[in-house]
């Protein structure tokens, strides 16, 4: 069963913040966040592992709430380059070969 | 920086024909995947491969599909008899293994079945 992402789409002005959520009905081992620009491959952003953690680099950070099986991606002071579709991919197994099940994506558009 | 490469970037084929999509994973990676993305939709898992055998496959990955790592560097996806609904972007991904769980995607092959 695929994770549910919200919102489906968001439009921001440059400099504004956004939060993208990813929820699963299954117990997760890890959550992977990717950004995909039109016609390109998904680009890895970060991974959060079971145990509940928070990560970040630059102005993009994420958290994983193990109790709720929910992850949130935080984009602060958004830049034009942040535009794209953000996917969360979830893994339910501990094995490193575990497949990722992707959500339907959140389309983010940053404007001037 | 090492990256996953895929060829061709675009493949057009007629329904019923066989196609082979090629991937060169990152050299020290041990786990390999194929995903597909139908235009405008989410990325879907097809198959994972480790130690020269399939680890897991989805319901999409039926008898028409096969994967191979023929020479220790290439990783191929074969579709024996293509259907119109096989038209999609096909992404190869690789993962190094513990302690890293990051899957890196290749640029994709756009398959168009006419």
gemmi code that builds the backbone of each chain (N, CA, C; Angstrom):
import gemmi

chains = {
    "A": [
        ("UNK", (0.852, -1.181, 0.000), (0.000, 0.000, 0.000), (0.896, 1.243, 0.000)),
        ("UNK", (0.573, 2.172, -0.886), (1.474, 3.301, -1.066), (1.298, 4.326, 0.050)),
        ("UNK", (2.369, 5.048, 0.386), (2.233, 6.125, 1.365), (1.406, 7.263, 0.775)),
        ("UNK", (0.799, 8.033, 1.660), (-0.044, 9.149, 1.249), (0.712, 10.444, 1.487)),
        ("UNK", (0.834, 11.245, 0.456), (1.519, 12.526, 0.585), (0.514, 13.661, 0.572)),
        ("UNK", (0.852, 14.695, 1.349), (0.036, 15.903, 1.329), (0.944, 17.106, 1.553)),
        ("UNK", (0.625, 18.256, 0.958), (-0.450, 18.431, -0.006), (-0.072, 17.829, -1.363)),
        ("UNK", (-1.008, 17.825, -2.283), (-0.717, 17.315, -3.630), (0.096, 18.334, -4.408)),
        ("UNK", (-0.158, 19.596, -4.134), (0.558, 20.650, -4.851), (0.633, 21.884, -3.966)),
        ("UNK", (1.691, 22.635, -4.157), (1.833, 23.883, -3.403), (2.602, 24.890, -4.245)),
        ("UNK", (2.161, 26.126, -4.171), (2.864, 27.213, -4.867), (3.399, 28.169, -3.815)),
        ("UNK", (4.666, 28.469, -3.914), (5.326, 29.347, -2.942), (5.955, 30.523, -3.650)),
        ("UNK", (6.098, 31.600, -2.927), (6.967, 32.671, -3.410), (8.357, 32.396, -2.855)),
        ("UNK", (9.336, 32.825, -3.592), (10.726, 32.651, -3.168), (10.891, 33.189, -1.746)),
        ("UNK", (11.541, 32.386, -0.908), (11.766, 32.819, 0.466), (10.763, 32.254, 1.460)),
        ("UNK", (9.639, 31.737, 0.955), (8.634, 31.168, 1.851), (8.994, 29.738, 2.235)),
        ("UNK", (8.324, 29.249, 3.268), (8.574, 27.898, 3.771), (7.448, 26.955, 3.344)),
        ("UNK", (7.769, 25.671, 3.331), (6.753, 24.666, 3.019), (7.025, 23.394, 3.809)),
        ("UNK", (5.952, 22.662, 4.067), (6.051, 21.358, 4.720), (5.307, 20.345, 3.869)),
        ("UNK", (5.962, 19.241, 3.600), (5.341, 18.156, 2.839), (5.295, 16.937, 3.749)),
        ("UNK", (4.135, 16.317, 3.819), (3.954, 15.184, 4.712), (3.811, 13.869, 3.952)),
        ("UNK", (4.220, 12.807, 4.617), (4.170, 11.473, 4.025), (3.719, 10.516, 5.127)),
        ("UNK", (2.597, 9.866, 4.934), (2.045, 8.983, 5.967), (1.867, 7.577, 5.437)),
        ("UNK", (2.108, 6.618, 6.311), (1.963, 5.224, 5.921), (1.076, 4.497, 6.913)),
        ("UNK", (0.339, 3.520, 6.398), (-0.475, 2.691, 7.284), (0.331, 1.488, 7.788)),
        ("UNK", (1.523, 1.328, 7.227), (2.367, 0.191, 7.624), (3.504, 0.679, 8.516)),
        ("UNK", (4.041, -0.222, 9.321), (5.215, 0.105, 10.129), (6.416, 0.219, 9.200)),
        ("UNK", (7.096, 1.330, 9.308), (8.191, 1.626, 8.377), (9.557, 1.382, 9.008)),
        ("UNK", (10.483, 0.978, 8.143), (11.872, 0.918, 8.564), (12.599, 2.201, 8.181)),
        ("UNK", (12.260, 2.738, 7.035), (12.929, 3.956, 6.599), (12.038, 4.745, 5.653)),
        ("UNK", (12.322, 6.031, 5.594), (11.650, 6.933, 4.658), (12.731, 7.650, 3.854)),
        ("UNK", (12.561, 7.657, 2.548), (13.529, 8.277, 1.645), (12.828, 9.428, 0.917)),
        ("UNK", (13.465, 10.555, 0.846), (12.898, 11.695, 0.138), (13.684, 11.972, -1.138)),
        ("UNK", (12.946, 12.220, -2.210), (13.535, 12.517, -3.512), (12.848, 13.748, -4.103)),
        ("UNK", (13.603, 14.462, -4.923), (13.030, 15.551, -5.719), (13.216, 15.197, -7.192)),
        ("UNK", (12.176, 15.375, -7.962), (12.245, 15.077, -9.384), (11.802, 16.289, -10.188)),
        ("UNK", (12.669, 16.718, -11.093), (12.291, 17.799, -12.008), (11.765, 17.164, -13.284)),
        ("UNK", (10.957, 17.910, -13.977), (10.257, 17.383, -15.151), (11.234, 16.759, -16.151)),
        ("UNK", (10.984, 15.501, -16.499), (11.802, 14.812, -17.492), (13.135, 14.311, -16.976)),
        ("UNK", (13.342, 14.409, -15.684), (14.613, 13.975, -15.103), (14.397, 12.848, -14.101)),
        ("UNK", (15.486, 12.251, -13.658), (15.413, 11.180, -12.673), (15.193, 11.762, -11.281)),
        ("UNK", (14.621, 10.986, -10.375), (14.530, 11.430, -8.986), (15.929, 11.599, -8.398)),
        ("UNK", (16.103, 12.666, -7.649), (17.387, 12.940, -7.008), (17.236, 12.726, -5.513)),
        ("UNK", (18.120, 11.929, -4.961), (18.057, 11.604, -3.535), (18.306, 12.850, -2.697)),
        ("UNK", (17.441, 13.066, -1.693), (17.614, 14.185, -0.765), (18.117, 13.692, 0.587)),
        ("UNK", (17.384, 12.806, 1.205), (17.806, 12.269, 2.485), (17.002, 11.036, 2.857)),
        ("UNK", (17.532, 10.302, 3.805), (16.899, 9.093, 4.307), (16.773, 9.204, 5.813)),
        ("UNK", (15.647, 8.750, 6.336), (15.442, 8.712, 7.772), (15.109, 7.277, 8.164)),
        ("UNK", (15.767, 6.826, 9.200), (15.604, 5.441, 9.610), (14.712, 5.318, 10.825)),
        ("UNK", (14.179, 4.135, 10.987), (13.369, 3.794, 12.148), (14.129, 4.169, 13.412)),
        ("UNK", (13.373, 4.626, 14.387), (13.996, 5.075, 15.624), (13.623, 6.514, 15.858)),
        ("UNK", (13.028, 7.090, 14.811), (12.594, 8.477, 14.932), (13.776, 9.407, 14.899)),
        ("UNK", (13.953, 10.093, 13.851), (15.091, 10.992, 13.779), (14.753, 12.207, 12.945)),
        ("UNK", (15.669, 13.106, 12.994), (15.522, 14.326, 12.217), (16.855, 14.594, 11.531)),
        ("UNK", (16.752, 15.011, 10.289), (17.978, 15.288, 9.539), (17.811, 16.578, 8.783)),
        ("UNK", (18.898, 17.118, 8.364), (18.801, 18.306, 7.534), (20.124, 18.655, 6.922)),
        ("UNK", (20.017, 19.313, 5.788), (21.203, 19.942, 5.235), (20.759, 21.180, 4.479)),
        ("UNK", (21.532, 22.198, 4.604), (21.191, 23.485, 4.020), (19.825, 23.917, 4.557)),
        ("UNK", (18.890, 24.211, 3.709), (17.584, 24.689, 4.179), (16.503, 23.620, 4.020)),
        ("UNK", (16.912, 22.384, 3.825), (15.952, 21.295, 3.684), (16.207, 20.314, 4.816)),
        ("UNK", (15.171, 20.026, 5.572), (15.303, 19.081, 6.679), (14.089, 18.182, 6.695)),
        ("UNK", (14.159, 17.122, 7.482), (13.055, 16.176, 7.545), (13.032, 15.513, 8.899)),
        ("UNK", (11.851, 15.026, 9.253), (11.687, 14.295, 10.506), (10.906, 13.025, 10.234)),
        ("UNK", (11.045, 12.074, 11.134), (10.330, 10.808, 11.013), (9.755, 10.483, 12.380)),
        ("UNK", (8.439, 10.491, 12.463), (7.746, 10.146, 13.690), (7.319, 8.689, 13.604)),
        ("UNK", (8.059, 7.857, 14.334), (7.825, 6.414, 14.227), (6.463, 6.015, 14.782)),
        ("UNK", (6.022, 6.723, 15.814), (4.719, 6.375, 16.429), (3.584, 6.594, 15.439)),
        ("UNK", (3.690, 7.684, 14.679), (2.627, 8.013, 13.724), (2.901, 7.430, 12.344)),
        ("UNK", (4.089, 6.857, 12.123), (4.506, 6.389, 10.794), (4.354, 7.530, 9.792)),
        ("UNK", (4.872, 8.658, 10.185), (4.751, 9.848, 9.346), (6.094, 10.563, 9.267)),
        ("UNK", (6.381, 11.020, 8.075), (7.582, 11.825, 7.877), (7.173, 13.155, 7.280)),
        ("UNK", (7.917, 14.182, 7.641), (7.664, 15.509, 7.095), (8.959, 16.073, 6.534)),
        ("UNK", (8.839, 16.711, 5.391), (9.975, 17.366, 4.748), (9.763, 18.872, 4.875)),
        ("UNK", (10.762, 19.561, 5.402), (10.655, 21.005, 5.647), (11.571, 21.739, 4.675)),
        ("UNK", (10.986, 22.655, 3.945), (11.750, 23.488, 3.019), (11.658, 24.918, 3.537)),
        ("UNK", (12.779, 25.474, 3.940), (12.756, 26.829, 4.474), (13.430, 27.785, 3.506)),
        ("UNK", (12.932, 29.001, 3.511), (13.464, 30.062, 2.646), (13.637, 29.533, 1.227)),
        ("UNK", (12.540, 29.079, 0.649), (12.588, 28.356, -0.626), (13.253, 29.180, -1.733)),
        ("UNK", (13.910, 28.438, -2.617), (14.583, 29.042, -3.766), (13.901, 28.517, -5.036)),
        ("UNK", (14.111, 29.219, -6.136), (13.519, 28.791, -7.410), (13.923, 27.360, -7.742)),
        ("UNK", (15.146, 26.996, -7.367), (15.666, 25.669, -7.689), (14.951, 24.555, -6.922)),
        ("UNK", (14.154, 24.919, -5.928), (13.421, 23.900, -5.177), (12.197, 23.389, -5.947)),
        ("UNK", (11.831, 24.045, -7.008), (10.656, 23.627, -7.773), (10.835, 22.212, -8.294)),
        ("UNK", (9.781, 21.443, -8.262), (9.821, 20.070, -8.738), (8.768, 19.259, -8.008)),
        ("UNK", (8.788, 17.963, -8.241), (7.870, 17.075, -7.543), (8.648, 16.303, -6.493)),
        ("UNK", (8.155, 16.329, -5.280), (8.812, 15.661, -4.164), (8.086, 14.347, -3.883)),
        ("UNK", (8.870, 13.282, -3.853), (8.329, 11.964, -3.555), (8.931, 11.438, -2.264)),
        ("UNK", (8.093, 10.805, -1.452), (8.656, 10.010, -0.373), (8.603, 8.553, -0.813)),
        ("UNK", (9.623, 7.828, -0.487), (9.684, 6.396, -0.743), (9.834, 5.707, 0.598)),
        ("UNK", (9.030, 4.708, 0.845), (9.070, 4.051, 2.145), (9.517, 2.600, 2.012)),
        ("UNK", (10.224, 2.139, 3.025), (10.675, 0.744, 3.078), (10.166, 0.140, 4.377)),
        ("UNK", (9.625, -1.055, 4.273), (9.060, -1.680, 5.474), (9.967, -2.762, 6.028)),
        ("UNK", (10.973, -3.174, 5.258), (11.855, -4.240, 5.715), (13.180, -3.673, 6.176)),
        ("UNK", (13.837, -4.431, 7.008), (15.137, -3.986, 7.508), (16.249, -4.266, 6.523)),
        ("UNK", (16.014, -5.174, 5.576), (17.064, -5.519, 4.640), (17.430, -4.351, 3.763)),
        ("UNK", (18.695, -4.238, 3.439), (19.121, -3.130, 2.597), (18.625, -3.281, 1.171)),
        ("UNK", (18.187, -4.466, 0.808), (17.659, -4.656, -0.542), (16.193, -4.312, -0.615)),
        ("UNK", (15.661, -3.780, 0.445), (14.232, -3.521, 0.503), (13.796, -2.548, -0.579)),
        ("UNK", (12.725, -2.888, -1.248), (12.178, -2.016, -2.284), (11.610, -0.758, -1.639)),
        ("UNK", (11.508, 0.282, -2.456), (10.848, 1.503, -2.035), (9.463, 1.566, -2.656)),
        ("UNK", (8.499, 1.943, -1.844), (7.149, 2.206, -2.333), (6.955, 3.706, -2.281)),
        ("UNK", (6.667, 4.286, -3.431), (6.613, 5.737, -3.516), (5.195, 6.268, -3.376)),
        ("UNK", (5.094, 7.450, -2.786), (3.844, 8.180, -2.759), (3.582, 8.813, -4.110)),
        ("UNK", (2.437, 9.445, -4.235), (2.033, 10.023, -5.521), (2.684, 11.374, -5.787)),
        ("UNK", (3.423, 11.876, -4.818), (4.192, 13.086, -5.074), (3.500, 14.364, -4.672)),
        ("UNK", (4.298, 15.372, -4.378), (3.812, 16.730, -4.098), (4.506, 17.655, -5.071)),
        ("UNK", (3.708, 18.327, -5.879), (4.281, 19.239, -6.874), (4.498, 20.598, -6.227)),
        ("UNK", (5.739, 21.031, -6.200), (6.096, 22.319, -5.582), (6.549, 23.278, -6.672)),
        ("UNK", (5.949, 24.448, -6.662), (6.366, 25.486, -7.604), (6.751, 26.724, -6.821)),
        ("UNK", (7.969, 27.175, -7.026), (8.446, 28.386, -6.375), (8.500, 29.501, -7.416)),
        ("UNK", (7.849, 30.595, -7.091), (7.813, 31.718, -8.042), (8.521, 32.933, -7.454)),
        ("UNK", (8.793, 33.886, -8.321), (9.469, 35.117, -7.864), (8.512, 35.985, -7.077)),
    ],
    "B": [
        ("UNK", (31.827, 12.667, -9.199), (31.025, 11.821, -8.312), (30.463, 10.647, -9.101)),
        ("UNK", (30.573, 9.435, -8.566), (30.055, 8.267, -9.283), (28.559, 8.402, -9.523)),
        ("UNK", (28.101, 7.868, -10.654), (26.672, 7.947, -10.933), (26.221, 6.703, -11.693)),
        ("UNK", (24.917, 6.470, -11.624), (24.305, 5.374, -12.370), (24.047, 5.873, -13.792)),
        ("UNK", (24.417, 5.076, -14.782), (24.156, 5.472, -16.168), (23.204, 4.469, -16.817)),
        ("UNK", (22.444, 4.961, -17.797), (21.486, 4.105, -18.486), (21.516, 4.389, -19.980)),
        ("UNK", (21.352, 3.334, -20.754), (21.246, 3.470, -22.207), (20.163, 2.530, -22.732)),
        ("UNK", (19.485, 2.909, -23.832), (19.522, 4.241, -24.425), (18.712, 5.229, -23.592)),
        ("UNK", (18.755, 6.489, -23.957), (17.950, 7.462, -23.232), (16.498, 7.388, -23.701)),
        ("UNK", (16.300, 7.013, -24.953), (14.959, 6.879, -25.506), (14.936, 5.697, -26.457)),
        ("UNK", (13.936, 4.854, -26.303), (13.788, 3.683, -27.160), (12.352, 3.645, -27.677)),
        ("UNK", (12.235, 3.574, -28.987), (10.913, 3.426, -29.599), (10.839, 2.031, -30.200)),
        ("UNK", (9.786, 1.318, -29.911), (9.666, -0.040, -30.413), (8.215, -0.329, -30.780)),
        ("UNK", (8.043, -1.336, -31.607), (6.683, -1.723, -31.987), (6.173, -2.779, -31.020)),
        ("UNK", (4.869, -2.758, -30.800), (4.228, -3.734, -29.940), (4.645, -5.150, -30.358)),
        ("UNK", (4.962, -5.977, -29.355), (5.347, -7.343, -29.641), (6.843, -7.553, -29.780)),
        ("UNK", (7.587, -6.456, -29.920), (9.037, -6.575, -30.050), (9.695, -6.710, -28.681)),
        ("UNK", (10.898, -7.255, -28.700), (11.696, -7.370, -27.478), (12.582, -6.142, -27.323)),
        ("UNK", (12.728, -5.668, -26.100), (13.651, -4.560, -25.832), (14.548, -4.924, -24.654)),
        ("UNK", (15.744, -4.405, -24.695), (16.674, -4.558, -23.578), (17.127, -3.167, -23.153)),
        ("UNK", (16.897, -2.882, -21.897), (17.322, -1.605, -21.330), (18.573, -1.879, -20.482)),
        ("UNK", (19.543, -1.014, -20.644), (20.829, -1.261, -19.991), (21.144, -0.216, -18.923)),
        ("UNK", (21.822, -0.673, -17.904), (22.185, 0.173, -16.774), (23.592, -0.203, -16.337)),
        ("UNK", (24.370, 0.799, -15.975), (25.653, 0.550, -15.327), (25.559, 1.168, -13.936)),
        ("UNK", (25.389, 0.345, -12.911), (25.276, 0.870, -11.548), (26.613, 1.449, -11.080)),
        ("UNK", (26.576, 2.121, -9.948), (27.799, 2.629, -9.330), (28.671, 1.435, -8.941)),
        ("UNK", (29.978, 1.550, -9.195), (30.839, 0.358, -9.243), (30.910, -0.451, -7.956)),
        ("UNK", (30.871, 0.137, -6.802), (31.000, -0.654, -5.582), (29.652, -0.988, -4.949)),
        ("UNK", (28.578, -0.747, -5.682), (27.253, -1.029, -5.148), (26.903, -2.506, -5.321)),
        ("UNK", (26.060, -2.985, -4.419), (25.768, -4.409, -4.373), (24.313, -4.746, -4.687)),
        ("UNK", (23.434, -3.741, -4.581), (22.001, -3.978, -4.748), (21.508, -3.146, -5.911)),
        ("UNK", (20.666, -3.758, -6.737), (20.243, -3.096, -7.967), (18.731, -3.216, -8.120)),
        ("UNK", (18.181, -2.184, -8.724), (16.721, -2.100, -8.813), (16.324, -1.601, -10.185)),
        ("UNK", (15.108, -1.969, -10.579), (14.434, -1.317, -11.696), (13.103, -0.786, -11.184)),
        ("UNK", (12.840, 0.454, -11.568), (11.561, 1.099, -11.286), (11.030, 1.626, -12.613)),
        ("UNK", (9.720, 1.863, -12.659), (9.191, 2.526, -13.840), (8.245, 3.642, -13.411)),
        ("UNK", (8.074, 4.588, -14.326), (7.192, 5.718, -14.057), (6.406, 6.020, -15.323)),
        ("UNK", (5.134, 5.725, -15.292), (4.259, 6.100, -16.396), (4.069, 7.609, -16.333)),
        ("UNK", (4.006, 8.237, -17.490), (3.971, 9.697, -17.571), (2.949, 10.299, -16.618)),
        ("UNK", (3.428, 11.193, -15.762), (2.538, 11.912, -14.853), (2.169, 11.145, -13.596)),
        ("UNK", (2.712, 9.931, -13.454), (2.339, 9.134, -12.295), (3.539, 8.916, -11.370)),
        ("UNK", (3.311, 8.149, -10.325), (4.380, 7.935, -9.353), (5.356, 6.878, -9.843)),
        ("UNK", (6.484, 6.819, -9.175), (7.498, 5.811, -9.470), (7.050, 4.486, -8.867)),
        ("UNK", (7.150, 3.407, -9.658), (6.694, 2.082, -9.184), (7.855, 1.092, -9.205)),
        ("UNK", (7.972, 0.329, -8.167), (9.005, -0.706, -8.060), (8.706, -1.855, -9.015)),
        ("UNK", (9.742, -2.339, -9.682), (9.608, -3.524, -10.522), (10.318, -4.723, -9.894)),
        ("UNK", (11.617, -4.569, -9.633), (12.409, -5.716, -9.211), (13.664, -5.238, -8.492)),
        ("UNK", (14.114, -6.051, -7.545), (15.409, -5.817, -6.911), (16.284, -7.049, -7.133)),
        ("UNK", (17.589, -6.830, -7.118), (18.551, -7.870, -7.543), (19.774, -7.768, -6.659)),
        ("UNK", (20.162, -8.925, -6.120), (21.344, -8.957, -5.251), (22.013, -10.301, -5.378)),
        ("UNK", (23.314, -10.306, -5.427), (24.067, -11.561, -5.463), (23.619, -12.441, -6.631)),
        ("UNK", (23.435, -11.780, -7.758), (23.081, -12.471, -9.007), (21.736, -13.159, -9.005)),
        ("UNK", (20.838, -12.698, -8.140), (19.495, -13.233, -8.226), (18.469, -12.191, -7.794)),
        ("UNK", (17.239, -12.432, -8.205), (16.165, -11.512, -7.856), (15.853, -11.644, -6.370)),
        ("UNK", (15.837, -10.495, -5.674), (15.484, -10.478, -4.251), (13.977, -10.351, -4.065)),
        ("UNK", (13.393, -9.497, -4.874), (11.974, -9.206, -4.742), (11.468, -8.684, -6.074)),
        ("UNK", (10.216, -8.970, -6.376), (9.616, -8.423, -7.591), (8.171, -8.053, -7.330)),
        ("UNK", (7.688, -7.099, -8.112), (6.310, -6.657, -7.954), (5.399, -7.450, -8.886)),
        ("UNK", (4.118, -7.192, -8.734), (3.146, -7.889, -9.590), (3.240, -7.416, -11.039)),
        ("UNK", (3.853, -6.253, -11.229), (4.045, -5.762, -12.596), (5.066, -6.642, -13.319)),
        ("UNK", (6.029, -7.118, -12.593), (7.167, -7.872, -13.145), (6.714, -9.300, -13.427)),
        ("UNK", (6.015, -9.471, -14.560), (5.511, -10.808, -14.900), (6.513, -11.541, -15.793)),
        ("UNK", (6.051, -12.611, -16.407), (6.955, -13.468, -17.186), (7.542, -12.776, -18.410)),
        ("UNK", (6.988, -11.650, -18.779), (7.519, -10.910, -19.933), (8.802, -10.151, -19.581)),
        ("UNK", (9.056, -10.018, -18.290), (10.208, -9.252, -17.830), (11.299, -10.195, -17.332)),
        ("UNK", (12.535, -9.810, -17.530), (13.649, -10.533, -16.923), (14.787, -9.548, -16.689)),
        ("UNK", (15.641, -9.884, -15.732), (16.804, -9.060, -15.440), (18.038, -9.934, -15.434)),
        ("UNK", (19.151, -9.287, -15.704), (20.403, -10.016, -15.786), (21.549, -9.091, -15.432)),
        ("UNK", (22.614, -9.675, -14.891), (23.849, -8.917, -14.700), (24.925, -9.730, -15.419)),
        ("UNK", (25.000, -9.564, -16.716), (25.770, -10.488, -17.543), (27.282, -10.461, -17.333)),
        ("UNK", (27.815, -9.301, -16.939), (29.281, -9.216, -16.940), (29.848, -8.515, -15.733)),
        ("UNK", (29.099, -8.415, -14.658), (29.620, -7.799, -13.444), (29.578, -6.293, -13.418)),
        ("UNK", (29.223, -5.665, -14.550), (29.089, -4.216, -14.503), (27.726, -3.770, -15.024)),
        ("UNK", (27.251, -4.378, -16.107), (25.949, -4.013, -16.637), (24.826, -4.714, -15.893)),
        ("UNK", (23.673, -4.063, -15.870), (22.472, -4.634, -15.273), (21.369, -4.359, -16.277)),
        ("UNK", (20.737, -5.410, -16.786), (19.799, -5.214, -17.889), (18.387, -5.618, -17.505)),
        ("UNK", (17.437, -4.951, -18.127), (16.021, -5.296, -18.022), (15.540, -5.650, -19.420)),
        ("UNK", (14.999, -6.836, -19.583), (14.485, -7.263, -20.872), (12.969, -7.387, -20.789)),
        ("UNK", (12.329, -6.846, -21.799), (10.892, -7.048, -21.945), (10.706, -7.859, -23.225)),
        ("UNK", (10.191, -9.062, -23.120), (10.181, -9.991, -24.253), (9.228, -9.580, -25.363)),
        ("UNK", (8.052, -9.217, -25.013), (7.045, -8.886, -26.020), (6.304, -7.645, -25.519)),
        ("UNK", (6.750, -6.503, -25.992), (6.251, -5.253, -25.422), (4.786, -5.008, -25.745)),
        ("UNK", (4.115, -4.349, -24.772), (2.718, -3.957, -24.957), (2.663, -2.432, -24.905)),
        ("UNK", (1.561, -1.891, -25.384), (1.415, -0.436, -25.358), (1.565, 0.108, -23.937)),
        ("UNK", (1.027, -0.630, -22.973), (1.062, -0.156, -21.582), (2.437, -0.250, -20.934)),
        ("UNK", (3.411, -0.789, -21.646), (4.786, -0.781, -21.140), (5.464, 0.556, -21.387)),
        ("UNK", (4.827, 1.433, -22.137), (5.396, 2.751, -22.380), (5.538, 3.501, -21.051)),
        ("UNK", (6.744, 3.909, -20.752), (7.035, 4.552, -19.455), (8.500, 4.948, -19.429)),
        ("UNK", (8.871, 5.673, -18.372), (10.297, 5.884, -18.061), (10.736, 4.737, -17.171)),
        ("UNK", (11.845, 4.140, -17.495), (12.379, 3.058, -16.684), (13.664, 3.547, -16.020)),
        ("UNK", (13.673, 3.474, -14.699), (14.820, 3.927, -13.934), (15.532, 2.729, -13.304)),
        ("UNK", (16.819, 2.772, -13.401), (17.668, 1.820, -12.690), (18.180, 2.536, -11.438)),
        ("UNK", (18.317, 1.813, -10.353), (18.872, 2.399, -9.140), (19.839, 1.399, -8.521)),
        ("UNK", (20.793, 1.927, -7.775), (21.703, 1.033, -7.066), (21.960, 1.548, -5.662)),
        ("UNK", (22.407, 0.643, -4.827), (22.590, 0.920, -3.401), (23.834, 0.178, -2.957)),
        ("UNK", (24.638, 0.833, -2.113), (25.910, 0.208, -1.762), (25.749, -0.851, -0.684)),
        ("UNK", (24.827, -0.668, 0.207), (24.682, -1.610, 1.303), (25.110, -0.982, 2.613)),
        ("UNK", (24.922, -1.721, 3.677), (25.195, -1.208, 5.004), (26.606, -0.597, 5.073)),
        ("UNK", (26.819, 0.598, 5.683), (25.795, 1.299, 6.449), (24.933, 2.246, 5.633)),
        ("UNK", (25.132, 2.288, 4.314), (24.379, 3.234, 3.506), (23.127, 2.577, 2.935)),
        ("UNK", (21.999, 3.235, 3.058), (20.749, 2.713, 2.521), (20.214, 3.576, 1.395)),
        ("UNK", (21.068, 4.433, 0.869), (20.614, 5.388, -0.140), (20.566, 4.732, -1.509)),
        ("UNK", (19.423, 4.849, -2.183), (19.279, 4.349, -3.540), (19.487, 5.517, -4.502)),
        ("UNK", (20.461, 5.363, -5.389), (20.748, 6.391, -6.372), (20.173, 5.984, -7.712)),
        ("UNK", (19.439, 6.896, -8.325), (18.746, 6.617, -9.579), (19.575, 7.055, -10.780)),
        ("UNK", (19.456, 6.276, -11.847), (20.010, 6.688, -13.125), (19.084, 7.668, -13.813)),
        ("UNK", (19.507, 8.206, -14.973), (18.722, 9.227, -15.665), (17.461, 8.684, -16.339)),
        ("UNK", (17.368, 7.370, -16.481), (16.152, 6.781, -17.044), (16.239, 6.512, -18.530)),
        ("UNK", (15.434, 5.559, -18.978), (15.219, 5.290, -20.401), (13.736, 5.473, -20.670)),
        ("UNK", (13.441, 6.355, -21.636), (12.030, 6.529, -22.009), (11.692, 5.489, -23.058)),
        ("UNK", (10.807, 4.566, -22.729), (10.373, 3.530, -23.661), (9.012, 3.906, -24.232)),
        ("UNK", (8.954, 3.969, -25.550), (7.691, 4.254, -26.238), (7.338, 3.049, -27.092)),
        ("UNK", (6.194, 2.457, -26.816), (5.727, 1.296, -27.584), (4.589, 1.752, -28.491)),
        ("UNK", (4.773, 1.523, -29.783), (3.757, 1.988, -30.753), (2.994, 0.812, -31.374)),
    ],
}
model = gemmi.Model(1)
for chain_id, residues in chains.items():
    chain = gemmi.Chain(chain_id)
    for i, (resn, *xyz) in enumerate(residues, 1):
        res = gemmi.Residue()
        res.name, res.seqid = resn, gemmi.SeqId(i, " ")
        for name, pos in zip(("N", "CA", "C"), xyz):
            atom = gemmi.Atom()
            atom.name, atom.element = name, gemmi.Element(name[0])
            atom.pos, atom.b_iso = gemmi.Position(*pos), 0.0
            res.add_atom(atom)
        chain.add_residue(res)
    model.add_chain(chain)
structure = gemmi.Structure()
structure.add_model(model)
structure.setup_entities()
